[in-house]
Amino acid sequence: MDTKERIDLTFSKLGLREPFIAAVMTKIKRVISDTIPTAGTDGITIFYNPDFADKQNERELFGLTLHEALHIILLHPWRRGDRDHRLWNIANDAIINSYIKKRGYFLPEGAVFINWVTEDMASEHVYDRLKQEQQQDGDSDSGQGAGGFDGEGDLFDAPSDATLADLEATIIASAQAAKECGHGSALINSILKNAGTPKVDWRNEARAMLTSSMAADYTYARFSRRFIGQGMYMPSLHSEALGGIVIGIDSSGSMTQDELNQTASEVQAIFDDLSPEFVEVVFCDTDVRSVKRFERGEHIELKLAGGGGTRFKPVFDHVLGMSDAVHGVIYFTDMGGDTEECPDPNVPVIWANTGLHQKINVPFGVVANVEI
């Protein structure tokens, strides 16, 4: 068989072994071209270098096709933003290859594997940790090149966002059909769970917010709590110049006490790792009901205060009236209120969406999905 026939046969096998993924791939073009060194995708097309494809046995060619298909299924070509392209490729390759390996499939030689990466990790989380490790090591090369199968990378940015909505609809419909036919999987469940919700996780966004503009360095005087549980004693990021952060809590009924306890532990981890000067928690329904400040080194414990309606403006009025330097605001809310009346605090803001609202317009800041 020639290269095209082998690739066509591989897609037929995909239909038998991974019907959900195969259903989505009916929308994707296949191009055989020697302009790329191995294989790759931009979300619209899967490209194969003929010499590279011909060197793979049937199992490896199947794994290669599944790898490129998963980049598309997980929308990696559209999600990079301004992140480093090389690290983004490596992070996503490691997640995908963990999934493929767990399913018992094979991959071409040179595939990226990172021992702490699992298939259920978010791309943004893996990317952030790789970037932190790179900064700690002072090394521009992770040892994985740029991902792919030859260290040159296989993930390209999508040429445009024009087809994204249609592809997302196809992915969701195919996932639902597969589940109804008894072909459920962790991948399918994750896609259906996150369908239509913001793609940004508040934890990653908060860390990026706190590290983006501050002058900071790493110190071994305090180990990072995130890695101690894995037997890794990494330095924490520390800056005496960093001001505080304000945590707004919508106390109108958006969160239960159990959810608030979980949020407190997540905020504590960020507090311990990045060491802002203070965390000030502001409970608000239609007005500010309680303010609690935690200084550097204190344990964060949150208790619900308030009830009733929802209004966001009092929290931002409070921030603007503070005399201490505030580095950012994280507002936990189900977004069931008027954001347009809020004054811009002139610092980064994360609207941590705890509700089911999908079409959210905010005058400033970024909306991030909260899974507690």
N, C-alpha and C positions, 0 to 999 in steps of 0.2 A: 504493500500500500504506500502511496505517496503521503506527504505531510498533511495535506488537506483531508485526505480520507482518514488518517489516524486521528486527527483532531475531531472530525465529525463523529467518529466512533466513540471517542472519549465523551462527547456531549450526550450521546445516546446512553452511555453508562451512567452519566450524571442523572439522567431521568429515572433510572432504575434505583440508584442508591441514595440520591438526594433530590427527591421530586420537587420539593419547595424551591430549592436553589435553581434547579433546571427550568422551572416555570418562569422565573424571573429572567433567566438567561436568554429566553426567546426574544427579548427586546434588545439584546446586545449584539453588536457586529463582531465578527472574527476576521482579523487581518493577518496574513502571513507576510512578514517583511524583514529584510536584513538590515533595516535602519536602526533597529534596537538590538542590544547584545544578547538578551535572553528572552524575556517575556515581560508584559506589563499591561496596565490598564489606565485609562483616564475616565472611567465610569461609563463611557459611551461605547467603547471598543475594547476588546481584548486583543493584544498584539502578540504574535509568536515569531521568534527568529527561527527560520526553517532548520538551520544547522543545529541549534540548541535543542529544538523539539525532537529532531531525528535521533539525537544522542540519548534520549530518555526512553527507558522501557515503558511498558504499558501502565504499570502502577505509578511510576514517577510522573508520567504525562497526565494521568488522572489527577494526582495530587497538585500538580502545577495548575491545571485548569480550575480545580476547586479553590486554590489559593487566590487566583485572580478574581474568581467569581465572588468570593467572600469580601474582597476589597469593595466591590460594587454593592453587595447586599448591605454592608455596614456603612455605606456612603462615605468612605474614606476620601475619595477625590474631592468632595465638597466641603469637608470639615476642617481642613488644615488652618484656615485663617492666616495669621501672620507668624505661625509657628515655623521653626526651622524644618526645612523640607527633608533633610537627611534623617533627623531624629524622628520625625513624624512617620516616615517610611519604616524605620526600624521598629518603632513602638507597635505599629499596626501589623507588621509582619510577625512579630513575636506572639501577639494575641491570636492571630489567624492560625499560625503554625501549631500553637498549643491545642487549638480546637481540632485541627486535622490529625495531629498525632494521637489525641485522645480517642478519635473515631477509628483508629487503626489503619489509617491510610499512610502512604509514603510520599516523600518529596524529593525533588532533585538535590544533588549535592550542593552545599553552600547555603542551604536554607537557614534563616535566622531563628535561633532558639535562645531564650534567656530563662534561666532556671527559676526565677521568682515570678515570672509572668504566667498568668492563667487565663483561660479562654473567657472568663466572666468579667475580666477587668475592663474598665473604661479606657479608651484610647488616650484621653486627656490625662488620666492618672498615670499611666505608664510613661507617657511623654514627659510629664513633669518630673517624675522620679529619675528618668534617664538624664534629663537636663541637670538636675541637682547633682547626680553622681558625676557628671561630666565637669561641673563647676568645682566640685570637691577635689576631683583628681587633677584638675588643671590640664586636662587632656582633651583635645579636639576630636579624638578618634576613639570610639567605643570598642573598637576591635571588630565591628560588624560592617565596616564600610558604610554604605548608604542603604543597606537592605537589599531585597531581591535575592538573586542566586549567584551573583558574581561580585557583590559589593558595590554595584553601580546603581542600584535602586530599580524598583519595578512599579512604583506608584506615582502617577502624574496627576496634577490638578485637572479637574474637569474643565473643558473648554468654555463652558458657560453654565449658568444656573437654569437655563430655559427648560431643560428636560427633567429637572430634579423633581418637581411636583408629580409629574406623570410616573416617574420611576418609583417614587415613594408609594404612590397609590397601588402600583403593581406589586410591590414588595409586601405591603400590608394585606392586599387581597389574596396573594399566593400563600402567605403565612397562615391566614385564617382558613383557607381551603385545606391546606395540609393538616392543620390541627383537627379540623372536622372529620378528615379522612383517617385519623389515627396516626398521623406521622408527626406528632409533637416532638419538640426538643427544647433544650434550654435556650438555644438561639432563637427559635420561633417564639417562645414565651417572652423573651426579652424584647423582641421586635414589637409584638402586640402590646406589651405592657407600656412601652415608651411611644407608641404611635400617637402622633399629634402633639406631643409634649415638648417643651424646650429641650434642646440637645446639650445645654451647658449644665454641669454639675456645680452647685454652689461651693462645695469644698475646694475644688480646683480653682474656681474663679476667685475665691477668697484668698487663697495662697498667692495667686498671681497678682491680685490687687495689692497685697501687703509687701510684695517683693519687687514690684515693677519700678517704683520710683524712689526707693529709699537707698541710702548709702549703707551697705551692710557687709558683714564678713562672717565666716564660719568660725565657731569656737568649740574646742573640746572641753571647755569648762562646764558645759551642759550638753549631755548627749540627746540626740533627737529621739523622742519617745516613739515615733512612728516605726523605727527600725529595731528597737531593743527586743521586741517580741520575736523577731526573726533571728536573734543572736548577732545582730549587726550593731556596732557601736559607732554611729555616725555623729559628726559634729552638728550642732544646731545653728540656725541662722540667727545672728544677733546684731542689734544696732541700738546704741544708746540714743541715737537721734530720732528713732521712730516714735511717733506720737501714739495716740490711742485709737481704738475703733469703737463705734457705737453699734450695738445690736438692738434693733427695733423689734418688738414682739407684739403682733396683733392679738390682743387679749380679748377679742370679741367672741372667741370660741373657735378660732382657726386651728388651735393645737391643744391636745390633751396634755396632762401632766407627764405621762409616760413619754410622749413625743418630745416634750420640753426637756426631760431628763437626757434623752438621747442627743438632742441638739446641744445641750450643755457640754456633753462629753466630746462632741466633735469640735465645738468652739474651744474647749480646753486644750485639745491636741494642737490646734492652730496657735493658741496663746502660748503654749509651752515651746513649740518649735520656733516661732517667729518673734516671740518676746516683744510685743508692743508695750508701750508704757502703761496702758490700762485698757480694760474693757468696760464700757458703760452700757448697761442694759436698761432699755426704756420700754416699759409696758404701756400700751396705749389702746383705747377703744375709740371713743369720740374725743377723748382728751388724754393727756399723760396721767397715768394712775400710779405709777411707781418708777423710781429710778434707783438702780443699784450699781455701784462701781466696784470693780475688782482690780486691785493694783497688781503689778508684775509679781509673780510668785504665788499669788493667792489661788485658792481652789474655787472654781466657778460652780455655783449651785443656783438653780432658777426655780422660783415658785410663781405660779400663776397669780396675776393680780388684775382685777377689772372684769369687764363683761359688757354686753350691750352692743351698740353699733360699731361701725368701722370708719375711722378717719385717719389718713396718713399724715396730713399737714402738721399736726402738733409735734411729731417726732422730728421733722426737719426744722421746725421753728426752734426746738430745743437744741439741735446741733448748731444752728447758726448763732445761738445765744451763749454757747460754751466759750470759755476763755482759754481752755487747753487746746493744744493742737490735735486735730482729729484727722486720721489718715484715711478713713473710709467708713462706710455705713453698710451694714447687712440687715435687711428688713424682712423678717419672717411673717408672711401673710398669705391668706388665700386669694388675695388680689380683688376682693369684693368691695372696692371703694373707689373714690375719685382720686386719680393720680395727678390730674392736670392742675389742681390747685396748689400742689406742693412746690415750695421754693427750692431752687437748685442749691444744694449745700456747697457746691464747688469742690467736692471731693468724690472719689469713686463710690458708686452705689450699686449694691447687688439687691435686687428684689427677689428674695428667696421664696418662690411660689410653692405654697403648701396645698393649693387647691386644684381644682380640675379645669380652671379657666385656660383656654388654649389661645384665644386671640386677645393678646394683651398689648396695649399701647402705653408706653411710659415716656414722660418728657425728658428723662435723663437716666443714666445707669443701664444695667443689663439685667434681663430676667433670667433666672436660673431655676432649674427643676430641683425640688427637694424630695428625696426619697428617704424616709425615716423608718 
